[in-house]
Amino acid sequence: MEVLSYMRLFVEVARTKSFRRAAEALDMPNSTLSRHISELEKAIGLRLLHRSTRKVELTDAGEVYFKRCQSIVEEARIAHESLLDVAERPSGTLRVSMPVDLATDYLAPILADFAKAYPLIAFEFDLTPRRVDLQSEPFDLAIRIGPPPTAPLMLVARRIALLSRYLYASPAYLKGAPPLKHPADLKQHVLCIAQGAVRHGDVARIFNRGGEVAEVMTATRFAMNSVGLSRALAKQGVGIAALDTELARDDVATGRLRRVLPDWNLTPVEVHAITETRFLPARTRLFIEFVKARLQESEQLELPGKKHD
């Protein structure tokens, strides 16, 4: 019996809590997978899984074995794929979950350049704001805007950029709105702001001007998880949107939007690449490094200390 191969099968079943999903990920018949796991249990002399018609659960022995096997299998896979690094020919399918606005407004040209640099890699992109389960769903990584996740504890978050934000509104909105000279004046205005947790009510927002900081409790009438929609609503004169300079550039140039409180900016938002483990295949590691380097040198994502438009 090839112990490492059987470990790999067990890790996939334990990770997905499903023989069917594990068999699909491993591209093998469900019956064959079940037989191999039974052979592994027989060789070890312990029951590793509780099986039922509805679910698969780890036994106490299975929990201990899974924790040890997971790192062994990951390290073996990385050792194997490191040979591809030497040849600079990483291959396979890269599965990435990311928000639609970030993908279309920022990452599209970066993705195109990465695909040209590594022609043997195929891609599956899932554009969604939902928190995908990296343990049970077949994603290599998720790119998310906002603070790093606190659960599950084993997830690894790598910060790849900071997204600067400024306030913009249409001339029509500003014409009929109260004067806006300080962040505190926003209490009298309508905000259309995209945020991670879509919610109404008062929210504390931090504004910066040089070394000066202003914390203002503001109500967001239009809360959403799409920067694109907040920009569209602002152009319609509905309210004030928080955007970065690149997203607003064309609308400012054509007069559809104006920067308000130009000396102030909202606290930048973090962008993270999130993975299930620190042991990454070559294609995943190279992708994260490539995107991070490009985002940080790009005028689209402005880091603190960089001059603003």
C-alpha positions as CSV (number, residue, x, y, z in Angstrom):
1,M,0.0,0.0,0.0
2,E,1.3,3.5,-0.9
3,V,0.9,5.2,2.4
4,L,1.3,8.8,1.2
5,S,-1.2,8.2,-1.6
6,Y,-3.8,6.8,0.9
7,M,-3.1,9.8,3.2
8,R,-3.9,12.1,0.4
9,L,-7.3,10.4,-0.2
10,F,-8.1,10.5,3.5
11,V,-7.2,14.2,3.8
12,E,-9.5,15.1,0.9
13,V,-12.4,13.1,2.5
14,A,-11.7,14.7,5.9
15,R,-11.5,18.1,4.5
16,T,-14.7,18.0,2.5
17,K,-16.6,15.8,5.0
18,S,-18.0,14.0,1.9
19,F,-17.0,11.0,-0.1
20,R,-18.9,12.3,-3.1
21,R,-17.2,15.7,-3.1
22,A,-13.8,14.2,-2.4
23,A,-14.2,11.7,-5.2
24,E,-15.1,14.5,-7.6
25,A,-12.0,16.5,-6.5
26,L,-9.8,13.5,-6.9
27,D,-11.4,12.5,-10.2
28,M,-12.0,8.9,-9.1
29,P,-15.1,6.7,-8.5
30,N,-16.8,7.0,-5.1
31,S,-16.7,3.3,-4.6
32,T,-12.9,3.1,-5.2
33,L,-12.3,6.0,-2.8
34,S,-14.4,4.3,-0.1
35,R,-12.6,1.0,-0.6
36,H,-9.2,2.7,-0.3
37,I,-10.2,4.5,2.9
38,S,-11.4,1.2,4.4
39,E,-8.0,-0.4,3.5
40,L,-6.2,2.5,5.2
41,E,-8.3,2.0,8.4
42,K,-7.7,-1.7,8.3
43,A,-3.9,-1.2,7.9
44,I,-3.9,1.3,10.8
45,G,-6.2,-0.8,13.0
46,L,-8.4,2.2,13.9
47,R,-11.7,3.7,12.7
48,L,-11.0,7.1,11.2
49,L,-14.4,8.1,10.0
50,H,-18.0,7.8,11.1
51,R,-20.0,7.1,8.0
52,S,-23.8,7.6,7.6
53,T,-26.1,8.2,4.6
54,R,-26.2,11.9,5.4
55,K,-22.7,12.9,6.5
56,V,-19.1,11.9,7.2
57,E,-17.5,12.8,10.6
58,L,-14.0,12.3,11.9
59,T,-13.5,10.0,14.9
60,D,-11.2,11.1,17.7
61,A,-8.4,9.1,16.1
62,G,-9.4,10.5,12.7
63,E,-9.0,14.1,14.1
64,V,-5.5,13.4,15.3
65,Y,-4.5,11.6,12.0
66,F,-6.0,14.4,9.9
67,K,-3.9,17.1,11.6
68,R,-0.7,15.1,11.1
69,C,-1.5,14.0,7.5
70,Q,-2.6,17.4,6.2
71,S,0.8,19.0,6.6
72,I,2.6,15.9,5.3
73,V,0.4,15.7,2.2
74,E,0.8,19.5,1.6
75,E,4.6,19.3,2.0
76,A,4.8,16.4,-0.4
77,R,2.7,18.2,-3.0
78,I,4.9,21.3,-2.7
79,A,8.1,19.3,-3.0
80,H,6.7,17.7,-6.2
81,E,5.6,21.0,-7.6
82,S,8.8,22.7,-6.8
83,L,10.3,20.9,-9.8
84,L,8.0,22.9,-11.9
85,D,9.4,26.0,-10.3
86,V,12.9,25.0,-11.4
87,A,11.7,24.6,-14.9
88,E,9.6,27.9,-14.6
89,R,6.7,26.0,-16.1
90,P,4.0,25.9,-13.4
91,S,0.8,24.3,-14.7
92,G,-2.7,23.1,-13.5
93,T,-5.9,25.0,-12.8
94,L,-5.9,28.0,-10.5
95,R,-9.3,28.5,-8.8
96,V,-9.8,32.0,-7.4
97,S,-12.8,33.7,-5.7
98,M,-12.9,37.5,-5.7
99,P,-15.3,40.4,-5.7
100,V,-16.7,41.4,-9.1
101,D,-15.7,45.1,-8.7
102,L,-12.2,44.4,-7.8
103,A,-11.8,41.8,-10.6
104,T,-13.2,44.0,-13.3
105,D,-11.9,47.4,-12.2
106,Y,-8.5,46.5,-11.0
107,L,-7.4,43.0,-11.7
108,A,-8.4,42.3,-15.3
109,P,-5.2,43.7,-16.9
110,I,-3.1,42.0,-14.2
111,L,-4.8,38.7,-14.8
112,A,-4.2,39.0,-18.5
113,D,-0.5,39.6,-18.0
114,F,-0.2,36.7,-15.6
115,A,-1.9,34.4,-18.1
116,K,0.7,35.5,-20.7
117,A,3.6,34.9,-18.4
118,Y,2.4,31.4,-17.4
119,P,0.7,29.9,-20.5
120,L,0.3,26.4,-18.9
121,I,-2.0,27.6,-16.1
122,A,-5.7,27.4,-16.6
123,F,-8.1,29.6,-14.6
124,E,-11.5,29.3,-12.9
125,F,-12.7,32.7,-11.5
126,D,-15.7,32.9,-9.3
127,L,-16.8,36.6,-8.9
128,T,-18.7,36.8,-5.7
129,P,-18.6,38.7,-2.4
130,R,-19.7,35.7,-0.4
131,R,-17.3,34.1,2.0
132,V,-16.4,30.8,0.2
133,D,-15.4,27.9,2.4
134,L,-11.8,27.2,1.4
135,Q,-11.9,24.0,3.3
136,S,-14.8,22.3,1.6
137,E,-15.0,24.2,-1.8
138,P,-12.5,23.7,-4.6
139,F,-10.8,27.1,-4.4
140,D,-7.0,27.7,-4.2
141,L,-7.5,31.2,-2.8
142,A,-10.0,34.0,-2.2
143,I,-9.2,37.7,-2.7
144,R,-11.2,39.9,-0.3
145,I,-11.5,43.6,0.6
146,G,-11.5,44.4,4.3
147,P,-9.9,43.1,7.5
148,P,-8.6,39.5,7.5
149,P,-10.9,36.7,8.6
150,T,-10.8,35.7,12.2
151,A,-12.3,32.2,11.6
152,P,-11.5,29.5,10.8
153,L,-8.3,29.9,12.7
154,M,-6.3,27.9,10.2
155,L,-6.9,30.3,7.3
156,V,-3.9,32.3,6.2
157,A,-4.4,35.9,5.1
158,R,-1.7,37.8,3.2
159,R,-2.2,41.5,2.7
160,I,-1.5,42.4,-0.9
161,A,-2.5,46.1,-1.0
162,L,-4.3,49.0,0.6
163,L,-7.2,50.6,-1.2
164,S,-7.4,54.4,-0.7
165,R,-10.9,56.0,-0.7
166,Y,-12.1,59.6,-1.2
167,L,-15.5,61.1,-1.4
168,Y,-17.3,62.0,-4.7
169,A,-20.7,63.4,-5.6
170,S,-22.4,64.7,-8.7
171,P,-22.8,68.5,-9.3
172,A,-26.6,68.1,-9.2
173,Y,-26.4,66.6,-5.7
174,L,-24.0,69.2,-4.4
175,K,-26.1,72.0,-5.8
176,G,-29.1,71.1,-3.5
177,A,-27.2,69.7,-0.6
178,P,-26.1,71.5,2.6
179,P,-22.5,72.9,2.7
180,L,-19.8,70.3,3.1
181,K,-16.6,71.7,4.7
182,H,-15.6,69.2,7.3
183,P,-16.3,65.4,7.8
184,A,-18.7,66.3,10.6
185,D,-21.0,67.9,8.0
186,L,-21.6,64.4,6.5
187,K,-24.3,63.9,9.1
188,Q,-26.5,66.1,7.0
189,H,-25.8,64.2,3.8
190,V,-26.9,61.0,2.0
191,L,-24.1,58.4,1.8
192,C,-23.9,55.6,-0.8
193,I,-21.0,53.6,0.5
194,A,-19.9,50.0,-0.3
195,Q,-18.8,48.1,2.8
196,G,-18.1,44.5,3.7
197,A,-21.0,44.0,6.0
198,V,-24.1,45.4,4.3
199,R,-26.0,47.2,7.0
200,H,-27.9,50.4,7.7
201,G,-27.7,52.7,10.8
202,D,-24.9,54.8,12.2
203,V,-21.4,53.7,11.4
204,A,-18.2,55.3,12.8
205,R,-16.0,56.4,9.9
206,I,-12.4,57.6,10.2
207,F,-11.1,60.5,8.0
208,N,-7.5,61.6,7.7
209,R,-5.9,64.9,6.7
210,G,-2.2,64.7,7.1
211,G,-1.7,64.0,10.8
212,E,-5.3,65.1,11.7
213,V,-7.9,62.4,12.3
214,A,-11.7,62.9,12.5
215,E,-14.0,60.2,13.6
216,V,-17.6,60.8,12.5
217,M,-20.8,58.8,13.1
218,T,-22.6,58.7,9.8
219,A,-25.8,57.0,8.6
220,T,-25.6,55.2,5.3
221,R,-29.0,55.2,3.6
222,F,-27.8,53.1,0.6
223,A,-25.5,50.3,1.9
224,M,-24.2,47.8,-0.6
225,N,-21.4,45.4,-1.3
226,S,-20.6,46.9,-4.8
227,V,-18.3,49.9,-5.4
228,G,-19.7,50.0,-9.0
229,L,-23.2,50.5,-7.8
230,S,-22.2,53.2,-5.3
231,R,-20.5,55.1,-8.1
232,A,-23.5,54.7,-10.4
233,L,-25.9,56.0,-7.7
234,A,-23.6,59.0,-7.0
235,K,-23.6,59.9,-10.7
236,Q,-27.4,59.8,-10.5
237,G,-27.3,62.5,-7.8
238,V,-28.5,60.1,-5.1
239,G,-25.7,60.8,-2.6
240,I,-22.0,60.7,-1.9
241,A,-19.8,57.7,-2.7
242,A,-16.4,56.6,-1.4
243,L,-14.2,55.8,-4.4
244,D,-10.5,55.7,-5.2
245,T,-9.1,58.3,-7.7
246,E,-8.7,55.8,-10.6
247,L,-12.4,54.6,-10.4
248,A,-13.6,58.2,-10.4
249,R,-11.1,59.6,-12.9
250,D,-13.2,59.4,-16.0
251,D,-16.4,60.7,-14.3
252,V,-14.4,63.6,-12.8
253,A,-12.9,64.5,-16.2
254,T,-16.4,64.6,-17.8
255,G,-17.9,66.5,-14.9
256,R,-20.3,63.8,-13.8
257,L,-18.6,63.6,-10.4
258,R,-16.7,66.1,-8.2
259,R,-14.3,65.3,-5.3
260,V,-15.7,66.6,-2.0
261,L,-13.7,67.3,1.1
262,P,-10.6,67.1,-1.1
263,D,-8.1,67.4,1.8
264,W,-9.6,64.4,3.6
265,N,-9.6,60.6,2.8
266,L,-11.2,57.7,4.5
267,T,-9.0,55.1,6.2
268,P,-7.6,52.8,3.4
269,V,-9.1,49.4,3.1
270,E,-7.0,46.3,3.2
271,V,-7.0,43.8,0.3
272,H,-6.0,40.2,1.3
273,A,-5.3,36.9,-0.5
274,I,-6.7,34.2,1.7
275,T,-5.7,30.6,1.6
276,E,-6.4,27.4,3.6
277,T,-2.7,26.7,4.2
278,R,0.8,28.2,4.1
279,F,1.9,25.4,1.8
280,L,1.0,26.6,-1.6
281,P,1.3,25.1,-5.1
282,A,3.7,27.0,-7.4
283,R,0.9,28.5,-9.4
284,T,-0.9,29.8,-6.4
285,R,2.2,31.3,-4.8
286,L,3.3,32.9,-8.1
287,F,-0.2,34.3,-8.6
288,I,-0.3,36.0,-5.2
289,E,3.2,37.4,-5.6
290,F,2.4,38.7,-9.1
291,V,-0.8,40.4,-8.1
292,K,0.7,41.9,-5.0
293,A,3.6,43.4,-6.9
294,R,1.4,44.9,-9.6
295,L,-1.2,46.3,-7.2
296,Q,1.4,48.0,-5.0
297,E,3.1,49.7,-8.0
298,S,-0.1,50.6,-9.7
299,E,-1.7,54.0,-9.5
300,Q,-5.1,52.2,-9.1
301,L,-4.3,51.2,-5.5
302,E,-2.5,54.0,-3.6
303,L,-0.4,53.1,-0.6
304,P,-0.1,55.5,2.4
305,G,2.5,58.2,1.6
306,K,1.9,58.2,-2.1
307,K,0.8,61.5,-3.6
308,H,-2.9,61.7,-4.4
309,D,-4.5,63.1,-7.6
